[in-house]
Amino acid sequence: MKTWAFGYPKLGEKREYKKLLEGFWAGKITEEEFLKGIEELEKYRLETYKKYVDSVPVGELNLYDFMLDTALMLGVIPERFKGKEGLELYYEMARGKQALEMTKWFNTNYHYLVPEIEKAEFSLRENKPLKAYKEAKEKFGLEGRPTLVGPYTFLKLSKTLQKVGEEGGLPIYHMEKIESAKVLKTLMDKLIPVYKRILQELKAEGVKEVQIDEPAFVLNLNGEEVEIIENAYRTLTEGLEGMDIYLITYYEGIDDRYFERIVNLPVTGIGLDFVSSERNLRNLRSKGFPKSKKLVAGVVPGRNVWRLDLNKTAQLLKELIDIVEEENLIIANAQPLYHLPITVEPEKKLPEGLKERLSFAKERLGEIKLLKGILGGDSRAKAIADEVSKLLGQPFGRNEEVIKRIKNLKEEDFVRKPSYGERDKVQRELLGLPLFPTTTIGSFPQTPDVRKARVKYRKGELAEEEYKKFIQGKIKEAIHLQEELGLDVFVHGEFERSDMVEYFAELLDGIATTSHGWVISYGSRVYRPPIIYGDVSRPKPMTVEWITYAQSLTDKPVKGMLTGPVTILNWSYAREDIPRSEIAYQIALAILDEVLDLERNGINIIQIDEPAFREAVPIKKEEWDDYFNWAIKAFRLSNSKVKPETQIHTHMCYSDFNEIIEQIYEMDFDVISIEASRSKGEIIEAFEKFGKWDRQIGVGVYDIHSPAIPSKEEMKAVMQRVMKVLPKELLWVNPDCGLKTRKWEEVIPALKNMVEVAKELRKEYGNS
Ligand code: ZN
């Protein structure tokens, strides 16, 4: 029996990684200083691993994203980056003007860069795992386990790029996921020789074991693909006997139908995730495991923060040993540890009793070590396990009132009355908005003074009254500006919010926030996911004071701005002792309390943002219905009790709107604003197919992620395209997301143009 771990966060305990990257980009440190700092960080990481586990991975380090590293290693570099090299090339591809597209990594909140395969050609530019292996050996005297992203996962998460035309001298590209088995096979045949060379070189260097990550094996596979995988791995591993090759899967179980074929691939060992679902264990029980193959048993969670009940997990491991025999078992984390903050040690402000119930990445390594101890008969490890079991057996964070409220929910609580058609009439009369109403998504620029004031207030360096005055001042400026610009529906600007989820998490009971629990969402971008540890309720109003203040300054309607229950849940670590649906309903009820308070205080339009609605859909398609069923209900519950006059908005971004248009329609809002900068064509198609769309909608007319000022022509073009499929009475005019990351110098001219577009449209299409 051995222990393993992988994916330990690269961020550093003091966020050194972020500081190094940003310092280098800003030209504050030289390339040499930068690389030196990174090397020290890597040393820390390898030493941490070494303290806890038997086999340490090397080659995990990257300077932005591991998929980008893999693309570069395999020579997958689009034409447009030609002539660049080294770090310049690397960061052009990561964050330059024409950077690679960024998207969610499986159903997690990590974003990777999407490799673009322009030609069906691959080459080994640099053997990255080999380099990492040698460096770890020379510099730190460590015999590491080289890791790399597997060929199937690489191809499944890449896109093929085809030039389809030209406009004004610039190429137009068509990007596509690799869905067809034929294309996959062609590419795989070309890719495998390159992977083979990587492995041959590793073997020649004397490497003993290699880890190949194939998380895409847990997606819904089909027979043709499995055959391609089998052929690929047969060719790949031939002649490499003597070096142990491990295939690791995570985030879900292998499809029932293909479980046996995947675990029988010709490699030394297979890694299975026993935490994300019961699927792998169920299949292992009924179908067994190949004789003398190693099992990397993913039993320690990498995606949740709950301290492990070691006794229970030891029990599971014993069952696994009965199936695969002790010498074939490797104890490991179930998913990469980079979904967790580094350590709970520095947390000082958590609610009583919570800290001892948490494990972050470092504590997870400790758990892996303890499990080995327990199975090996170490009495000290066993004593710790018994103590943890006792602690976790005690109820925590429960609130009888909330439990009762959930129990008393009836089907009608999830249904808003009257129907949209009737509400719409009343709302139009009350609000009296023009055709093509203009609005924004909520936030305005978070300028350095705003951020500083918030930090000072948190630290207690700014008194409550002063802070309030400061924020009110910002709101006042924002309202005046919106008056000047001539927008129709105003926002207060969200200056009091550091983050749209954390803000509410801090004010809700049952949810904790951390002071150091940073996790990378992409590149150098970090966030602190809140921790939902108990029953959720709202002790007092959270936004009413700010919104009513904003409304007091103008006769135009100000939108109340809230984050929806599904997004709060999906962007937090959530307890696992009750179903996710129930947590979502609890949050929905807390939001409903806020919605009703806003309504009572004269706010007629309330926006409930759900940007994370789509991203937490289960990996397995067969589980989608169940997810959407409760997610839709949670959103509906959050506003089901409002008066017909109150207009409920929602906002979504990056949601592949077209794929889930039916589910979105079921949410029963009055108005939705969506991001569509990259996929307007697809959205138009979706409306055509759907046919019965009758809700008001604002298709983002410009991309807020770019500093460029959008021209009137391009915004108008968006509106005209949408008007081809939807009646003009349904259309709003707005940017595609919040403006908090932009500068005022960008926002003001952009909105000015946008308002003019609406005015021109009214002239051209008005008086229906
Ligand atoms: Zn958005």
Boltz pocket constraint, residues with backbone or C-beta under 6 A from the ligand:
constraints:
  - pocket:
      binder: B
      contacts: [[A, 441], [A, 611], [A, 651], [A, 652], [A, 653], [A, 675], [A, 736], [A, 737], [A, 738]]
      max_distance: 6.0
